Amino acid sequence: MKRILSFVAVFFAAVTAQAQVRVSLHETAQDEPLIPAEIYGQFSEHLGKCIYEGIWVGPESDIPNTDGYRNDVLEALKTLKVPILRWPGGCFADEYHWMDGIGPRDKRPAILNSNWGGTMEDNSFGTHEFLNLCEMLDIKPYISGNVGSGTVEELAKWVEYMTADKGAMAQLRKANGREKPWKVKYLGIGNETWGCGGDMTADYYADVYKRYSLYARNYAGNSLFKVACGANSDDFQWTRTLMEKSASRMDGLSVHYYSVDNWNSKGKATQFTPEEYYDLLTKTVDIDRILTTHSEIMDLYDPERRVALFLDEWGTWFEVEEGTNPGWLFQQNTQRDAIVAALNLNIFNKHTRRLRGANIAQMVNVLQAMILTDGPKMVLTPTYHVFRMYNVHQDATAVPVDYKADILTSASGRQMETLSVSASRDAEGRLHVSLVNPLLEKSQTVQLSLDSLKPASVTGEILQAAHITDYNAYGRTPAVAPAPFKGIRIKGNTVSLTLPAASVIVLEIR
């Protein structure tokens, strides 16, 4: 039976009182799903400094760039191995009219970003710039189409412009400098249509979806994967309605979930109490219940699991940093964010029979970002390091994991396990095991037992910080950075290690 630990007992437990957990890795299990690379996806919205200054500085910038894309960010994204990138929003997408962002840059109309801070944008980053970026980095584009304020014709012509090899839109694209059509796999039919994307009911949107998706056609061998706008968090009735009315016409259904308890008081990114830390973590891992319930509803209408679930917005959301534009959603990124990211990704790895795409919000300078920039300066965040460490799971075969950990109860009354683990086997037969110890002042000894494999070698990498509030700042030695993990012990088919408090570890077992 699992032992219930109160928040107070967990937080004030002595560091020397280590927990011990036995984890069974079933590397011989058959018929396990692949972990789609797409659940490690990113999100880039026209919001704050995500696009302008974060990714795009323009060819004339003094910041070193390649055709307008800043070089330091390009290199960081290459290392991250981003599989899929969602653009142009978010709420911005449903007021974005794509024809404003094509043609000569000096002739594109400036637009007011009324969703995010009242910023004026010159539209120098548009369809060509986004799709060329995806080609440069071998990223699959995920276009979020304008349903809220756009028309069926507008979206249909955008698809034709991007992917057709002949016709009026193809000729327009060629006139703008792109001869060959792009390959565009993912197309979102609207964004948050229950809110900023049109304030629709599920019944109404189900019909709207069918109409828009009908005219988003496949051209020149391109095959669109059409994602319907799904629920806000635990609005399970939305999923039920969409599946009942429109499942036969969709390839995917989205859901959005942020680690936020109180939208009127979201707390600070770098200043928080232990109580707030555990409250956030227990809110975060509730995504397991959210994904499970949406999947169960989808199973009723789609037992073959043809329709994918896409968690195309997720992450932490705090109050903006003092002195910054409230509409730019700029927040710092601490070791707490790294723990949140790792907990989420371990959960995602277990849901891949239905969950086949996810996009953290957002890639640069916004919310739980991978990268922060300030003029020519750039830092990699703790969340970046988790995604880089975890990219070994992309397109690997899931390995079932069994263990029993203690249960932590936060001040809010929510609960979570005091250990998080997921595992996979790559094409070369290497096992990768990702482990998270979320406890602030308690290390844990873990014994990994394999079914039959007797490891010849085990290496590891750890992400930890001196303080849970540590973050990486410009011009300073990173306070949070990965390091080789020592102290791994091998005996037969068993691997033993001790996880320091508030740490993330990824092992490679050969």
SULHUSUL-V183603 format. One record per residue. N is the residue number from 1. RES is the residue in three letters. SS is DSSP state (helix for helix, strand for strand, loop for the rest). OMEGA is omega in whole degrees, 0 to 359 (none if undefined). D_CENTER is the distance of its C-alpha to the mean C-alpha in Angstrom with 1 decimal. Layout:
BEGIN
N,RES,SS,OMEGA,D_CENTER / N,RES,SS,OMEGA,D_CENTER
END
This chain:
BEGIN
1,MET,loop,180,33.9 / 2,LYS,loop,181,31.0 / 3,ARG,loop,181,32.2 / 4,ILE,strand,178,31.0 / 5,LEU,strand,176,30.5 / 6,SER,loop,178,30.6 / 7,PHE,helix,183,28.5 / 8,VAL,helix,181,31.6 / 9,ALA,helix,180,32.6 / 10,VAL,helix,187,29.2 / 11,PHE,helix,184,29.1 / 12,PHE,loop,177,32.7 / 13,ALA,loop,180,32.9 / 14,ALA,loop,180,34.6 / 15,VAL,loop,183,32.6 / 16,THR,loop,181,35.3 / 17,ALA,loop,186,34.8 / 18,GLN,loop,171,32.1 / 19,ALA,strand,177,30.6 / 20,GLN,strand,183,30.9 / 21,VAL,strand,176,28.7 / 22,ARG,strand,182,29.5 / 23,VAL,strand,178,26.6 / 24,SER,strand,177,27.6 / 25,LEU,strand,183,25.8 / 26,HIS,strand,185,27.0 / 27,GLU,loop,180,26.6 / 28,THR,loop,181,29.4 / 29,ALA,loop,182,27.8 / 30,GLN,loop,173,28.1 / 31,ASP,loop,176,26.2 / 32,GLU,loop,183,22.7 / 33,PRO,loop,168,19.7 / 34,LEU,strand,172,17.7 / 35,ILE,loop,185,14.1 / 36,PRO,loop,176,12.6 / 37,ALA,helix,186,11.0 / 38,GLU,helix,177,8.9 / 39,ILE,helix,174,6.7 / 40,TYR,helix,186,5.6 / 41,GLY,strand,182,5.0 / 42,GLN,strand,184,5.2 / 43,PHE,strand,180,7.1 / 44,SER,loop,181,10.7 / 45,GLU,loop,171,13.1 / 46,HIS,loop,188,16.7 / 47,LEU,loop,180,16.5 / 48,GLY,loop,181,18.4 / 49,LYS,loop,178,18.2 / 50,CYS,loop,181,14.9 / 51,ILE,loop,184,16.9 / 52,TYR,strand,185,20.5 / 53,GLU,loop,180,21.1 / 54,GLY,loop,179,17.5 / 55,ILE,loop,189,17.4 / 56,TRP,strand,175,20.7 / 57,VAL,loop,181,24.0 / 58,GLY,loop,184,26.4 / 59,PRO,loop,183,29.0 / 60,GLU,loop,185,31.5 / 61,SER,loop,173,29.5 / 62,ASP,loop,176,30.9 / 63,ILE,loop,182,27.5 / 64,PRO,loop,186,27.4 / 65,ASN,strand,173,25.7 / 66,THR,strand,181,25.8 / 67,ASP,loop,176,26.8 / 68,GLY,loop,178,25.1 / 69,TYR,strand,185,21.8 / 70,ARG,strand,190,21.9 / 71,ASN,helix,183,22.5 / 72,ASP,helix,178,21.0 / 73,VAL,helix,177,17.5 / 74,LEU,helix,182,18.1 / 75,GLU,helix,179,19.1 / 76,ALA,helix,180,16.2 / 77,LEU,helix,176,13.8 / 78,LYS,helix,180,16.2 / 79,THR,helix,182,16.1 / 80,LEU,helix,182,12.3 / 81,LYS,loop,181,12.8 / 82,VAL,loop,183,10.0 / 83,PRO,loop,186,10.5 / 84,ILE,strand,183,9.6 / 85,LEU,strand,181,9.5 / 86,ARG,strand,184,10.0 / 87,TRP,strand,6,13.1 / 88,PRO,loop,177,15.3 / 89,GLY,loop,10,13.8 / 90,GLY,loop,181,13.5 / 91,CYS,helix,179,17.0 / 92,PHE,helix,185,18.2 / 93,ALA,helix,185,18.0 / 94,ASP,helix,167,20.7 / 95,GLU,helix,182,23.1 / 96,TYR,loop,179,22.4 / 97,HIS,loop,195,25.3 / 98,TRP,helix,182,24.5 / 99,MET,helix,174,28.2 / 100,ASP,helix,187,28.1 / 101,GLY,helix,175,25.9 / 102,ILE,loop,180,28.0 / 103,GLY,loop,181,31.3 / 104,PRO,loop,186,32.8 / 105,ARG,helix,182,30.6 / 106,ASP,helix,179,33.6 / 107,LYS,helix,179,34.4 / 108,ARG,loop,182,31.1 / 109,PRO,loop,173,31.5 / 110,ALA,loop,182,29.8 / 111,ILE,strand,177,27.8 / 112,LEU,strand,177,27.2 / 113,ASN,strand,186,23.6 / 114,SER,loop,178,24.9 / 115,ASN,loop,193,21.5 / 116,TRP,loop,168,20.5 / 117,GLY,loop,180,23.4 / 118,GLY,loop,182,26.1 / 119,THR,strand,171,25.2 / 120,MET,strand,179,27.2 / 121,GLU,strand,184,25.5 / 122,ASP,loop,178,27.6 / 123,ASN,loop,179,25.5 / 124,SER,loop,174,25.8 / 125,PHE,loop,182,22.2 / 126,GLY,loop,186,22.2 / 127,THR,helix,181,21.9 / 128,HIS,helix,183,23.6 / 129,GLU,helix,180,21.7 / 130,PHE,helix,184,18.3 / 131,LEU,helix,176,19.3 / 132,ASN,helix,175,21.3 / 133,LEU,helix,179,18.4 / 134,CYS,helix,177,16.5 / 135,GLU,helix,181,19.8 / 136,MET,helix,186,20.4 / 137,LEU,helix,180,17.2 / 138,ASP,loop,180,17.3 / 139,ILE,loop,175,14.0 / 140,LYS,strand,180,14.1 / 141,PRO,strand,173,14.3 / 142,TYR,strand,182,12.8 / 143,ILE,strand,175,15.5 / 144,SER,strand,187,15.4 / 145,GLY,strand,181,19.1 / 146,ASN,loop,174,21.4 / 147,VAL,loop,184,22.9 / 148,GLY,loop,181,23.6 / 149,SER,loop,181,26.2 / 150,GLY,loop,181,26.4 / 151,THR,loop,175,28.6 / 152,VAL,helix,181,28.5 / 153,GLU,helix,182,30.5 / 154,GLU,helix,180,28.2 / 155,LEU,helix,180,25.1 / 156,ALA,helix,180,27.4 / 157,LYS,helix,177,28.8 / 158,TRP,helix,177,25.4 / 159,VAL,helix,179,24.6 / 160,GLU,helix,180,28.1 / 161,TYR,helix,184,27.9 / 162,MET,helix,196,24.8 / 163,THR,helix,182,25.9 / 164,ALA,loop,178,29.7 / 165,ASP,loop,177,32.3 / 166,LYS,loop,183,35.2 / 167,GLY,loop,188,36.1 / 168,ALA,helix,182,36.1 / 169,MET,helix,177,32.4 / 170,ALA,helix,178,32.4 / 171,GLN,helix,178,35.4 / 172,LEU,helix,178,33.8 / 173,ARG,helix,180,30.8 / 174,LYS,helix,178,33.4 / 175,ALA,helix,179,35.4 / 176,ASN,loop,169,32.3 / 177,GLY,loop,180,32.2 / 178,ARG,loop,183,30.0 / 179,GLU,loop,184,32.3 / 180,LYS,loop,174,30.0 / 181,PRO,loop,174,27.5 / 182,TRP,loop,169,23.8 / 183,LYS,loop,179,21.9 / 184,VAL,loop,183,19.3 / 185,LYS,loop,191,17.7 / 186,TYR,strand,178,15.4 / 187,LEU,strand,175,16.9 / 188,GLY,strand,180,15.7 / 189,ILE,strand,181,19.0 / 190,GLY,loop,180,18.5 / 191,ASN,loop,177,15.9 / 192,GLU,loop,182,16.7 / 193,THR,loop,174,20.2 / 194,TRP,loop,183,21.1 / 195,GLY,loop,186,20.8 / 196,CYS,loop,181,20.5 / 197,GLY,loop,175,20.4 / 198,GLY,loop,179,24.0 / 199,ASP,loop,184,24.7 / 200,MET,loop,168,25.5 / 201,THR,loop,179,26.3 / 202,ALA,helix,180,24.8 / 203,ASP,helix,181,28.1 / 204,TYR,helix,182,28.4 / 205,TYR,helix,180,25.0 / 206,ALA,helix,178,25.5 / 207,ASP,helix,177,28.5 / 208,VAL,helix,180,26.9 / 209,TYR,helix,182,24.1 / 210,LYS,helix,181,26.9 / 211,ARG,helix,181,28.7 / 212,TYR,helix,184,26.0 / 213,SER,helix,180,24.7 / 214,LEU,helix,186,28.3 / 215,TYR,helix,172,28.8 / 216,ALA,loop,193,25.6 / 217,ARG,loop,176,27.5 / 218,ASN,loop,180,27.1 / 219,TYR,loop,168,29.0 / 220,ALA,loop,178,30.2 / 221,GLY,loop,177,28.5 / 222,ASN,loop,180,25.0 / 223,SER,loop,182,23.5 / 224,LEU,loop,171,21.0 / 225,PHE,strand,190,18.4 / 226,LYS,strand,183,18.7 / 227,VAL,strand,177,16.1 / 228,ALA,strand,178,17.9 / 229,CYS,strand,183,16.7 / 230,GLY,strand,196,16.3 / 231,ALA,strand,167,16.7 / 232,ASN,strand,174,16.0 / 233,SER,loop,187,15.1 / 234,ASP,loop,173,18.3 / 235,ASP,loop,186,20.3 / 236,PHE,helix,178,21.2 / 237,GLN,helix,178,24.1 / 238,TRP,helix,179,22.0 / 239,THR,helix,180,20.6 / 240,ARG,helix,181,24.2 / 241,THR,helix,181,25.6 / 242,LEU,helix,179,23.3 / 243,MET,helix,181,23.8 / 244,GLU,helix,188,27.5 / 245,LYS,helix,191,28.0 / 246,SER,helix,186,25.7 / 247,ALA,helix,183,24.2 / 248,SER,helix,184,26.6 / 249,ARG,helix,184,25.3 / 250,MET,loop,173,21.5 / 251,ASP,loop,180,19.3 / 252,GLY,strand,178,16.2 / 253,LEU,strand,187,15.7 / 254,SER,strand,170,12.8 / 255,VAL,strand,178,12.1 / 256,HIS,strand,180,10.7 / 257,TYR,strand,177,10.7 / 258,TYR,strand,178,10.8 / 259,SER,strand,181,12.5 / 260,VAL,loop,178,15.7 / 261,ASP,loop,186,19.1 / 262,ASN,loop,184,21.3 / 263,TRP,loop,178,20.3 / 264,ASN,loop,180,23.7 / 265,SER,loop,190,23.3 / 266,LYS,loop,179,19.8 / 267,GLY,loop,183,21.3 / 268,LYS,loop,183,21.0 / 269,ALA,loop,188,18.3 / 270,THR,loop,180,20.9 / 271,GLN,loop,182,23.7 / 272,PHE,loop,180,23.5 / 273,THR,loop,173,25.7 / 274,PRO,helix,178,25.3 / 275,GLU,helix,179,25.5 / 276,GLU,helix,178,22.6 / 277,TYR,helix,182,20.5 / 278,TYR,helix,175,21.2 / 279,ASP,helix,180,20.9 / 280,LEU,helix,182,17.3 / 281,LEU,helix,179,16.5 / 282,THR,helix,172,18.4 / 283,LYS,helix,181,16.6 / 284,THR,helix,186,13.2 / 285,VAL,loop,174,14.6 / 286,ASP,loop,174,16.0 / 287,ILE,helix,177,12.9 / 288,ASP,helix,177,14.9 / 289,ARG,helix,181,17.7 / 290,ILE,helix,181,15.8 / 291,LEU,helix,180,14.4 / 292,THR,helix,184,17.9 / 293,THR,helix,176,19.8 / 294,HIS,helix,180,18.1 / 295,SER,helix,180,18.5 / 296,GLU,helix,177,22.1 / 297,ILE,helix,179,22.9 / 298,MET,helix,179,21.6 / 299,ASP,helix,181,23.7 / 300,LEU,helix,183,26.7 / 301,TYR,helix,186,26.6 / 302,ASP,loop,184,24.9 / 303,PRO,loop,178,26.2 / 304,GLU,loop,179,25.5 / 305,ARG,loop,176,21.7 / 306,ARG,loop,182,21.8 / 307,VAL,loop,181,19.4 / 308,ALA,strand,170,15.7 / 309,LEU,strand,181,13.5 / 310,PHE,strand,174,10.2 / 311,LEU,strand,192,7.8 / 312,ASP,strand,163,7.0 / 313,GLU,strand,176,6.7 / 314,TRP,strand,176,6.1 / 315,GLY,strand,178,7.2 / 316,THR,strand,180,10.7 / 317,TRP,loop,181,13.2 / 318,PHE,loop,172,16.6 / 319,GLU,loop,181,19.8 / 320,VAL,loop,178,19.9 / 321,GLU,loop,183,21.7 / 322,GLU,loop,178,25.5 / 323,GLY,loop,179,27.0 / 324,THR,loop,180,24.0 / 325,ASN,loop,181,23.8 / 326,PRO,helix,181,22.5 / 327,GLY,helix,182,21.0 / 328,TRP,helix,174,18.8 / 329,LEU,loop,177,16.6 / 330,PHE,loop,177,16.9 / 331,GLN,loop,175,16.4 / 332,GLN,loop,191,17.0 / 333,ASN,loop,187,14.8 / 334,THR,strand,174,16.8 / 335,GLN,helix,174,16.9 / 336,ARG,helix,178,16.1 / 337,ASP,helix,178,12.5 / 338,ALA,helix,178,12.5 / 339,ILE,helix,178,13.9 / 340,VAL,helix,181,11.4 / 341,ALA,helix,183,8.4 / 342,ALA,helix,176,10.9 / 343,LEU,helix,179,12.1 / 344,ASN,helix,185,9.0 / 345,LEU,helix,175,8.5 / 346,ASN,helix,177,12.3 / 347,ILE,helix,180,12.3 / 348,PHE,helix,182,10.0 / 349,ASN,loop,181,12.5 / 350,LYS,loop,186,15.3 / 351,HIS,loop,193,14.4 / 352,THR,loop,171,14.3 / 353,ARG,loop,176,17.6 / 354,ARG,loop,180,16.1 / 355,LEU,strand,183,12.3 / 356,ARG,strand,174,11.7 / 357,GLY,strand,176,8.5 / 358,ALA,strand,182,5.0 / 359,ASN,strand,179,3.3 / 360,ILE,strand,179,2.5 / 361,ALA,strand,348,6.2 / 362,GLN,loop,193,7.6 / 363,MET,loop,184,8.6 / 364,VAL,strand,167,12.2 / 365,ASN,loop,184,14.5 / 366,VAL,loop,177,12.7 / 367,LEU,loop,186,11.5 / 368,GLN,loop,190,9.3 / 369,ALA,loop,172,9.8 / 370,MET,loop,191,10.0 / 371,ILE,strand,173,13.5 / 372,LEU,strand,178,16.3 / 373,THR,strand,175,19.4 / 374,ASP,strand,187,22.8 / 375,GLY,loop,181,25.1 / 376,PRO,loop,184,25.6 / 377,LYS,strand,180,24.0 / 378,MET,strand,170,20.5 / 379,VAL,strand,173,18.8 / 380,LEU,strand,185,15.9 / 381,THR,loop,173,14.3 / 382,PRO,helix,178,14.1 / 383,THR,helix,175,10.3 / 384,TYR,helix,184,10.9 / 385,HIS,helix,176,13.3 / 386,VAL,helix,180,11.4 / 387,PHE,helix,178,9.0 / 388,ARG,helix,179,12.4 / 389,MET,helix,184,14.2 / 390,TYR,helix,185,12.1 / 391,ASN,helix,174,12.1 / 392,VAL,helix,180,15.5 / 393,HIS,helix,185,14.1 / 394,GLN,loop,178,13.0 / 395,ASP,loop,173,15.6 / 396,ALA,loop,180,17.6 / 397,THR,strand,179,19.6 / 398,ALA,strand,176,18.7 / 399,VAL,loop,180,21.4 / 400,PRO,strand,182,22.4 / 401,VAL,strand,176,22.7 / 402,ASP,strand,174,25.2 / 403,TYR,strand,175,25.9 / 404,LYS,loop,179,27.3 / 405,ALA,loop,174,26.2 / 406,ASP,loop,177,27.6 / 407,ILE,strand,178,26.2 / 408,LEU,strand,176,25.4 / 409,THR,strand,181,26.2 / 410,SER,loop,180,25.0 / 411,ALA,loop,179,27.2 / 412,SER,loop,182,25.6 / 413,GLY,loop,177,26.8 / 414,ARG,loop,184,23.4 / 415,GLN,strand,175,23.2 / 416,MET,strand,174,21.0 / 417,GLU,strand,182,22.0 / 418,THR,loop,174,22.8 / 419,LEU,loop,176,21.2 / 420,SER,strand,184,18.0 / 421,VAL,strand,166,18.2 / 422,SER,strand,185,16.8 / 423,ALA,strand,178,18.5 / 424,SER,strand,176,18.8 / 425,ARG,strand,183,21.5 / 426,ASP,loop,186,21.1 / 427,ALA,loop,179,23.6 / 428,GLU,loop,178,25.9 / 429,GLY,loop,179,26.2 / 430,ARG,loop,175,24.5 / 431,LEU,strand,174,22.9 / 432,HIS,strand,182,19.9 / 433,VAL,strand,178,19.5 / 434,SER,strand,185,16.8 / 435,LEU,strand,178,18.4 / 436,VAL,strand,169,17.7 / 437,ASN,strand,184,20.7 / 438,PRO,loop,185,19.7 / 439,LEU,loop,186,23.4 / 440,LEU,loop,187,24.5 / 441,GLU,loop,183,28.0 / 442,LYS,loop,174,28.3 / 443,SER,loop,180,27.8 / 444,GLN,strand,174,27.6 / 445,THR,strand,183,29.4 / 446,VAL,strand,175,27.8 / 447,GLN,strand,179,29.7 / 448,LEU,strand,179,27.9 / 449,SER,strand,179,30.3 / 450,LEU,strand,181,29.9 / 451,ASP,loop,184,31.8 / 452,SER,loop,183,33.9 / 453,LEU,loop,172,32.4 / 454,LYS,loop,187,34.2 / 455,PRO,loop,173,32.0 / 456,ALA,loop,178,33.7 / 457,SER,loop,175,31.2 / 458,VAL,strand,175,28.1 / 459,THR,strand,183,26.2 / 460,GLY,strand,178,23.4 / 461,GLU,strand,183,21.3 / 462,ILE,strand,172,20.7 / 463,LEU,strand,178,18.7 / 464,GLN,loop,181,20.8 / 465,ALA,loop,177,22.5 / 466,ALA,loop,179,26.0 / 467,HIS,loop,182,24.7 / 468,ILE,loop,179,21.6 / 469,THR,loop,181,21.7 / 470,ASP,loop,176,21.8 / 471,TYR,strand,182,19.7 / 472,ASN,loop,184,20.2 / 473,ALA,loop,180,22.6 / 474,TYR,loop,173,24.1 / 475,GLY,loop,180,27.2 / 476,ARG,loop,172,27.0 / 477,THR,loop,183,26.4 / 478,PRO,loop,177,22.9 / 479,ALA,loop,180,23.1 / 480,VAL,loop,181,20.0 / 481,ALA,loop,180,19.9 / 482,PRO,loop,177,19.8 / 483,ALA,strand,175,23.3 / 484,PRO,strand,179,25.1 / 485,PHE,loop,181,25.5 / 486,LYS,loop,174,29.2 / 487,GLY,loop,177,31.2 / 488,ILE,loop,181,30.1 / 489,ARG,strand,182,33.1 / 490,ILE,strand,175,33.8 / 491,LYS,strand,183,36.6 / 492,GLY,loop,179,37.0 / 493,ASN,loop,182,33.9 / 494,THR,strand,176,32.6 / 495,VAL,strand,180,30.3 / 496,SER,strand,179,30.6 / 497,LEU,strand,176,28.7 / 498,THR,strand,180,28.3 / 499,LEU,strand,175,25.0 / 500,PRO,loop,178,25.6 / 501,ALA,loop,175,24.5 / 502,ALA,loop,183,21.0 / 503,SER,strand,175,19.9 / 504,VAL,strand,182,17.3 / 505,ILE,strand,172,19.1 / 506,VAL,strand,180,18.5 / 507,LEU,strand,169,21.7 / 508,GLU,strand,183,23.0 / 509,ILE,strand,179,26.0 / 510,ARG,loop,none,28.5
END
